Amino acid sequence: MITKTILEQIEGEASLYFDMKGNIVDFVTIAFPHFRGMEKMLEGKNAMDALVITPRVCGICGHSHLLASVRAIEDAYKNSDSVVEITNKAAKVREITLVLEIIQNHLKWIYLVLVPHLKELSESEELLNTPLKGAYGASLATKILAIFAGQWPHSSYMVPGGITSDFTYVDLTKAKSHLQKLTEYFEAETLGVSVEEFLSFESCKDFAPLESDFAKIEQLLIDLEMHKKGHAKDTFLSLGIHEFSHAAKVKGTKLFKVASKYVETQDAYAPDEKSYAKNALYKNQFYETGPLARCMAKEFKLIKNMHRRFKDSAYTRVMARIYETAYLLGFCKKLLDEVDVSEKSCVESAALKNISAKGEGVVEAPRGPLIHRVEIEGGIIKSYEIITPTQYNIASATKENPSPAQQAMLHCSQADAKFIFRTFDVCSVCTTH
């Protein structure tokens, strides 16, 4: 029997068609029913317009789209034999805003998505439903973003050759103060220990003394046997070149080199409803992307220990997102300490009207690799392609070759499957750009 469920609270919505055998999920097809046409909108426009339009693909990861877009344009400069210089200051600030965007996304996901649905599934009173915790933590991250990027969301402060903001030492001091508050808040409300101590953990056994939101989330996941459920393909992909991540494909625990040119899309398999999302594959194979993929590529001891015990279960996927939040808070402090305010924010490049070439920008967005591909003729966009992380994770393929999410939802109850689906941190609006 096939039943349809419209799933919300996933940054948009999706249609899930469950093929049930008794009370067990035998297969699921996924459809994203909305169309927005952002790529078509860009055709015929000045390439600089992409820096205003693409951040509006998503209200959560606008900086990721902006960085991917500016990297694509800068790559087109390079392929047109035109030099683009970026100062260390501009490079650091671009990384800072991206890292903060990932942090605020994760905080919202933990408290606005994970906790409510974990409580609903477990029927437990151990964990308080406190969405404002996530909203407050995200607001602190946004205050730092505003210092460097201006308005949020949908800022457009990155341009070929650098950034447009020219902040002061006072601004930098404010940013560090906000980050300290955010870190202390996350330690007190979520972890129950300092970020440094949490990152030193090497085994799940180290969680035992904790009495915190994290400890309650971890215990409920175990009680629900999510360490035995939600297994996907056990293959992972990280593509963006950043200081905080490592580009690699991971099969089991083995790391292999990657190149974004091997990423291609195909039409989704959605026989019951028109889907406006395409599947993304690497060398014609499905890979999981996002925090778990990045943690596996970075070979963090705690996540590797979890993976050794529980593989790519729903439990491991959730824990990796929380772990990455702690890791990025510490990394953001390092980046802020390395910024030299006296350096130039932007180095002027050649006139865009002289650029005729293709370019590609790859970024590790909150949910995984984000790719922007542009073809420019005389500074005008001829074609534009966006490939988002959800297109890898939540692709809809056949029963013979399911996507990571389709694989993860098999052989469990429909209620468990819906929860497992959400552990991938789905973004419908990015997927139906």
C-alpha positions as CSV (number, residue, x, y, z in Angstrom):
1,M,0.0,0.0,0.0
2,I,1.3,3.5,-0.9
3,T,0.5,6.4,1.3
4,K,1.3,10.1,0.7
5,T,2.7,12.4,3.4
6,I,3.4,16.1,3.0
7,L,6.4,16.8,5.3
8,E,6.8,20.3,6.5
9,Q,9.3,22.0,8.9
10,I,12.2,21.1,6.5
11,E,12.8,24.6,5.1
12,G,9.9,24.2,2.7
13,E,8.0,21.0,2.2
14,A,8.3,17.7,0.4
15,S,5.9,14.9,-0.6
16,L,6.8,11.4,0.6
17,Y,5.2,8.4,-1.0
18,F,5.6,5.4,1.4
19,D,5.3,1.9,-0.1
20,M,4.4,-0.1,3.0
21,K,4.6,-3.8,3.7
22,G,2.4,-4.1,6.8
23,N,3.8,-1.5,9.2
24,I,7.3,-1.5,7.7
25,V,8.6,0.9,5.0
26,D,9.5,-1.0,1.9
27,F,10.3,2.0,-0.4
28,V,9.9,5.7,-0.5
29,T,9.8,8.1,-3.4
30,I,10.3,11.8,-2.8
31,A,8.8,14.8,-4.7
32,F,9.5,18.5,-4.3
33,P,6.3,20.1,-5.7
34,H,7.3,23.8,-6.1
35,F,9.3,25.6,-8.8
36,R,11.1,28.9,-8.5
37,G,13.3,29.3,-11.6
38,M,16.2,31.1,-10.1
39,E,18.7,29.8,-12.8
40,K,16.4,30.9,-15.7
41,M,16.0,34.3,-14.0
42,L,19.8,34.9,-14.2
43,E,20.1,34.3,-18.0
44,G,20.8,37.5,-19.9
45,K,21.7,39.5,-16.9
46,N,25.0,41.1,-15.9
47,A,27.1,38.6,-14.1
48,M,27.3,40.9,-11.1
49,D,23.5,40.6,-10.7
50,A,24.1,37.0,-9.6
51,L,25.6,38.4,-6.4
52,V,22.3,39.9,-5.6
53,I,19.9,37.2,-6.9
54,T,21.6,34.0,-5.8
55,P,21.7,34.8,-2.0
56,R,17.9,34.9,-2.3
57,V,17.7,31.2,-3.2
58,C,17.6,30.5,0.5
59,G,16.8,32.4,3.7
60,I,19.1,30.2,5.7
61,C,22.3,29.8,3.6
62,G,22.4,33.0,1.6
63,H,26.1,33.5,2.3
64,S,26.9,30.0,1.0
65,H,25.1,30.9,-2.3
66,L,26.9,34.3,-2.4
67,L,30.3,32.7,-1.9
68,A,29.6,30.0,-4.5
69,S,28.5,32.7,-7.0
70,V,31.5,35.0,-6.5
71,R,33.9,32.0,-6.7
72,A,32.2,31.0,-10.0
73,I,32.7,34.5,-11.4
74,E,36.3,34.6,-10.1
75,D,36.9,31.2,-11.8
76,A,35.5,32.7,-15.0
77,Y,38.1,35.5,-14.7
78,K,40.8,33.0,-14.3
79,N,39.6,30.9,-17.3
80,S,39.6,34.2,-19.3
81,D,43.3,34.7,-18.4
82,S,42.4,37.6,-16.1
83,V,44.0,37.8,-12.7
84,V,41.9,38.1,-9.5
85,E,43.7,38.9,-6.3
86,I,42.2,38.3,-2.9
87,T,43.8,39.6,0.3
88,N,44.2,37.4,3.4
89,K,41.7,39.7,5.2
90,A,39.0,39.2,2.5
91,A,39.6,35.4,2.4
92,K,39.3,35.2,6.2
93,V,36.2,37.2,6.4
94,R,34.5,35.1,3.7
95,E,35.3,32.0,5.8
96,I,34.1,33.7,9.0
97,T,30.7,34.5,7.6
98,L,30.3,31.0,6.0
99,V,31.2,29.3,9.3
100,L,28.8,31.5,11.2
101,E,26.0,30.7,8.8
102,I,26.7,27.0,9.3
103,I,26.6,27.5,13.1
104,Q,23.3,29.4,13.1
105,N,21.8,26.8,10.8
106,H,22.8,23.9,13.1
107,L,21.5,25.7,16.2
108,K,18.1,26.3,14.6
109,W,18.0,22.7,13.4
110,I,18.8,21.3,16.8
111,Y,16.2,23.3,18.7
112,L,13.5,24.0,16.1
113,V,13.6,20.6,14.2
114,L,15.4,17.9,16.1
115,V,14.2,18.5,19.6
116,P,10.4,18.9,18.9
117,H,10.4,15.8,16.6
118,L,12.6,13.8,19.0
119,K,10.2,14.6,21.8
120,E,7.2,13.7,19.7
121,L,8.7,10.3,18.6
122,S,9.9,9.4,22.1
123,E,6.9,10.8,24.1
124,S,9.5,11.8,26.6
125,E,9.5,14.6,29.2
126,E,13.2,14.4,29.7
127,L,13.9,17.1,27.1
128,L,12.2,20.4,27.2
129,N,10.8,21.8,23.9
130,T,12.7,25.2,23.9
131,P,12.8,26.5,20.3
132,L,13.9,30.0,21.6
133,K,17.2,28.5,22.6
134,G,18.1,27.9,19.0
135,A,16.7,31.3,17.9
136,Y,18.7,33.1,20.6
137,G,21.9,31.3,19.7
138,A,21.3,32.0,16.0
139,S,20.7,35.7,16.7
140,L,24.1,36.0,18.3
141,A,25.7,34.5,15.2
142,T,23.7,36.9,13.1
143,K,25.0,39.9,15.0
144,I,28.6,38.9,14.0
145,L,27.5,38.3,10.4
146,A,26.0,41.8,10.3
147,I,29.3,43.4,11.3
148,F,31.0,42.0,8.2
149,A,28.2,41.5,5.8
150,G,25.6,44.2,6.5
151,Q,22.0,43.1,6.2
152,W,21.0,39.5,6.9
153,P,19.7,37.4,5.3
154,H,20.5,38.0,1.6
155,S,23.6,40.1,1.9
156,S,25.7,40.8,-1.2
157,Y,29.0,42.0,0.3
158,M,31.3,39.7,-1.6
159,V,32.5,40.8,-5.0
160,P,35.2,39.6,-7.4
161,G,38.5,40.5,-5.7
162,G,37.3,40.5,-2.1
163,I,34.6,42.1,0.1
164,T,32.9,45.5,0.2
165,S,32.9,45.9,4.0
166,D,35.7,48.0,5.6
167,F,35.4,47.3,9.3
168,T,37.4,48.7,12.2
169,Y,39.3,47.3,15.2
170,V,36.3,48.2,17.3
171,D,34.0,46.2,15.0
172,L,36.4,43.2,15.2
173,T,36.4,43.5,19.0
174,K,32.6,43.5,19.0
175,A,32.6,40.4,16.8
176,K,34.9,38.6,19.2
177,S,32.7,39.6,22.2
178,H,29.6,38.2,20.4
179,L,31.3,35.0,19.6
180,Q,32.4,34.6,23.2
181,K,28.8,35.0,24.4
182,L,27.6,32.5,21.7
183,T,30.3,30.0,22.8
184,E,29.4,30.3,26.5
185,Y,25.7,30.0,25.7
186,F,26.3,26.8,23.7
187,E,28.4,25.4,26.4
188,A,25.9,26.1,29.2
189,E,22.7,25.3,27.3
190,T,23.6,22.5,24.9
191,L,26.9,20.8,25.8
192,G,27.2,21.0,29.6
193,V,31.0,21.3,29.2
194,S,33.4,23.6,27.6
195,V,33.9,23.4,23.8
196,E,37.5,22.4,24.4
197,E,36.6,19.5,26.7
198,F,33.8,18.3,24.4
199,L,36.2,18.3,21.4
200,S,38.7,16.3,23.4
201,F,36.2,13.4,23.8
202,E,37.2,10.3,21.8
203,S,34.4,7.9,22.7
204,C,30.6,7.9,23.4
205,K,31.5,6.7,26.9
206,D,32.8,10.2,27.7
207,F,29.2,11.5,27.6
208,A,28.2,9.6,30.7
209,P,28.9,12.4,33.3
210,L,27.0,15.0,31.2
211,E,23.7,16.5,32.3
212,S,22.7,18.7,29.4
213,D,20.5,19.0,26.3
214,F,23.1,17.2,24.4
215,A,23.2,14.3,26.9
216,K,19.4,14.0,26.8
217,I,19.3,14.1,23.0
218,E,22.0,11.4,22.9
219,Q,20.1,9.2,25.4
220,L,16.8,9.5,23.6
221,L,18.4,8.6,20.3
222,I,19.8,5.4,22.0
223,D,16.4,4.7,23.6
224,L,14.7,4.9,20.2
225,E,17.4,2.6,18.8
226,M,18.5,5.3,16.3
227,H,22.0,3.9,16.5
228,K,20.6,0.8,14.7
229,K,18.4,2.7,12.3
230,G,18.8,5.2,9.4
231,H,21.8,3.6,7.7
232,A,22.4,5.1,4.3
233,K,25.1,4.3,1.7
234,D,28.1,4.6,4.1
235,T,29.7,6.8,1.4
236,F,30.4,10.4,2.0
237,L,31.3,13.5,-0.1
238,S,33.0,16.8,0.9
239,L,34.0,19.0,-2.0
240,G,34.4,22.6,-0.9
241,I,38.0,24.0,-0.4
242,H,38.1,25.7,3.0
243,E,40.3,25.9,6.1
244,F,37.7,24.1,8.2
245,S,37.0,21.2,5.9
246,H,38.8,18.6,3.8
247,A,37.7,17.8,0.2
248,A,37.4,14.0,-0.1
249,K,35.1,11.2,-0.9
250,V,34.9,8.6,1.9
251,K,33.9,5.0,1.5
252,G,33.6,3.4,4.9
253,T,36.7,4.9,6.5
254,K,38.9,5.2,3.3
255,L,39.5,8.7,1.8
256,F,39.9,9.3,-1.9
257,K,40.6,12.4,-3.9
258,V,37.7,14.3,-5.5
259,A,37.1,16.8,-8.3
260,S,33.8,18.7,-8.6
261,K,33.7,18.3,-12.4
262,Y,32.5,14.7,-11.8
263,V,29.2,16.0,-10.2
264,E,26.3,15.6,-12.5
265,T,22.5,15.8,-12.2
266,Q,19.7,13.5,-13.4
267,D,15.9,13.7,-13.3
268,A,14.3,12.5,-10.1
269,Y,12.3,9.3,-10.1
270,A,8.9,10.4,-8.9
271,P,6.1,8.4,-10.6
272,D,3.3,9.8,-8.4
273,E,3.9,13.5,-8.6
274,K,6.0,16.0,-10.6
275,S,9.2,16.8,-8.7
276,Y,11.1,20.0,-9.5
277,A,14.3,18.7,-7.8
278,K,17.0,16.9,-9.7
279,N,19.3,14.2,-8.3
280,A,23.0,15.0,-7.8
281,L,25.5,12.2,-8.2
282,Y,29.3,11.9,-8.1
283,K,30.6,9.7,-10.9
284,N,27.1,8.4,-11.2
285,Q,27.0,7.2,-7.6
286,F,25.1,8.6,-4.6
287,Y,27.0,10.0,-1.6
288,E,25.9,11.5,1.7
289,T,26.9,15.1,2.2
290,G,26.9,17.5,5.2
291,P,28.3,17.5,8.7
292,L,28.8,13.7,9.0
293,A,30.6,13.7,5.6
294,R,32.8,16.6,6.6
295,C,33.6,15.0,10.0
296,M,34.5,11.7,8.3
297,A,36.7,13.5,5.8
298,K,38.4,15.4,8.6
299,E,38.8,12.1,10.5
300,F,37.7,13.4,13.9
301,K,38.3,10.8,16.5
302,L,34.9,11.0,18.3
303,I,32.9,10.7,15.0
304,K,35.2,7.9,13.7
305,N,34.5,6.1,17.0
306,M,30.8,6.5,16.5
307,H,31.0,5.4,12.9
308,R,33.0,2.3,13.9
309,R,30.3,1.3,16.3
310,F,27.1,2.5,14.6
311,K,28.1,3.2,11.0
312,D,26.1,6.0,9.3
313,S,23.1,5.6,11.5
314,A,20.6,8.4,12.3
315,Y,22.3,8.6,15.7
316,T,25.8,9.3,14.1
317,R,24.3,11.8,11.7
318,V,22.7,13.8,14.5
319,M,25.8,13.7,16.7
320,A,28.0,14.8,13.8
321,R,25.9,18.0,13.4
322,I,26.2,18.9,17.1
323,Y,29.9,18.1,17.1
324,E,30.5,20.3,14.1
325,T,28.8,23.2,15.8
326,A,31.3,22.9,18.7
327,Y,34.2,22.5,16.3
328,L,33.2,25.6,14.2
329,L,32.8,27.8,17.3
330,G,36.4,27.1,18.2
331,F,37.5,27.5,14.5
332,C,35.7,30.8,14.2
333,K,37.6,32.3,17.1
334,K,40.9,31.3,15.4
335,L,39.8,33.0,12.1
336,L,38.8,36.2,14.0
337,D,42.2,36.3,15.7
338,E,43.9,36.0,12.3
339,V,42.2,39.0,10.6
340,D,44.4,42.0,9.9
341,V,42.1,45.0,9.7
342,S,44.9,47.1,8.0
343,E,44.8,45.0,4.8
344,K,42.7,45.9,1.8
345,S,39.2,44.6,1.7
346,C,39.1,44.4,-2.1
347,V,41.6,44.4,-5.0
348,E,40.1,45.8,-8.2
349,S,39.8,43.3,-11.1
350,A,39.5,43.8,-14.9
351,A,36.2,45.1,-16.2
352,L,33.6,42.4,-16.3
353,K,32.6,43.3,-19.9
354,N,35.9,41.8,-21.0
355,I,35.2,38.4,-19.5
356,S,33.9,35.6,-21.7
357,A,34.4,32.1,-20.1
358,K,32.9,29.4,-17.9
359,G,33.4,29.3,-14.2
360,E,32.6,27.1,-11.2
361,G,32.3,27.9,-7.5
362,V,32.2,25.2,-4.9
363,V,31.3,25.8,-1.2
364,E,30.7,23.6,1.8
365,A,27.2,24.9,2.8
366,P,25.5,23.9,6.0
367,R,24.1,20.7,4.3
368,G,27.1,19.9,2.2
369,P,28.7,20.8,-1.2
370,L,27.0,23.7,-3.1
371,I,28.0,24.2,-6.7
372,H,27.4,27.2,-8.9
373,R,28.3,26.9,-12.6
374,V,28.2,30.0,-14.9
375,E,28.9,30.7,-18.5
376,I,29.6,34.4,-19.2
377,E,29.8,36.2,-22.6
378,G,31.1,39.8,-22.5
379,G,30.1,40.0,-18.8
380,I,26.6,38.7,-19.5
381,I,25.3,35.4,-18.1
382,K,24.6,32.9,-20.9
383,S,23.7,30.0,-18.6
384,Y,23.7,29.3,-14.8
385,E,23.4,26.1,-12.9
386,I,23.0,25.5,-9.2
387,I,23.5,22.1,-7.5
388,T,22.6,22.0,-3.9
389,P,23.4,19.5,-1.0
390,T,19.9,18.3,-0.6
391,Q,20.0,17.0,-4.2
392,Y,22.6,14.5,-3.1
393,N,21.0,13.4,0.2
394,I,17.3,13.5,-0.6
395,A,17.4,12.5,-4.3
396,S,14.6,10.3,-5.5
397,A,15.8,7.3,-7.4
398,T,14.7,3.8,-8.1
399,K,14.4,0.9,-5.6
400,E,17.4,-0.8,-7.3
401,N,19.6,2.2,-6.6
402,P,18.2,4.4,-3.8
403,S,19.6,7.7,-2.6
404,P,21.0,8.1,0.9
405,A,17.7,9.2,2.4
406,Q,15.7,6.6,0.6
407,Q,18.1,3.9,1.8
408,A,18.0,5.2,5.3
409,M,14.2,5.1,5.6
410,L,13.9,1.4,4.6
411,H,12.8,-1.3,7.0
412,C,11.4,0.8,9.8
413,S,8.1,2.3,10.8
414,Q,6.7,5.3,9.0
415,A,7.1,7.5,12.1
416,D,10.8,6.5,12.4
417,A,11.2,7.1,8.7
418,K,9.9,10.7,8.9
419,F,12.3,11.4,11.8
420,I,15.2,9.8,9.9
421,F,14.4,11.9,6.8
422,R,14.7,15.1,8.9
423,T,18.2,14.0,10.2
424,F,19.5,15.0,6.8
425,D,18.5,18.6,7.5
426,V,16.4,18.9,4.3
427,C,16.1,22.2,2.4
428,S,13.3,22.2,-0.1
429,V,13.7,25.8,-1.2
430,C,17.4,25.3,-2.2
431,T,16.5,22.1,-4.0
432,T,13.7,23.7,-6.1
433,H,15.7,26.8,-7.1
